[in-house]
Amino acid sequence: MLKTVIRTIILILAIGNQLLLAWGKHPLPWSEEELYEGISAMVTAICALITWWKNNSFTKEARLADQYLKTLKEGEKDGSNQAVSS
């Protein structure tokens, strides 16, 4: 749902921008360099948030725990729900 709303807002802004340009208006008061820097900062912030949110397992124990959880979830899907011994 959120992705749909974001895409719709971006589409509306793009169409509005194109209409203003067609009428000879320049709706964005920033230089090309300022716009590039702003977009670059947003992409960096979004990547940082995604990386922070995502479960990153670096240690051997964490990877084993991820595998154990995956096995448990697969067991729930097929109805067996059996624990895995290691």
Buried (B, 14 or more C-beta within 10 A) or exposed (E): EEEEEEEEEEEEEEEEBEEEEEEEEEEEEEEEEEEEEEEEEEEEEEEEEEEEEEEEEEEEEEEEEEEEEEEEEEBEEEEEEEEEEE
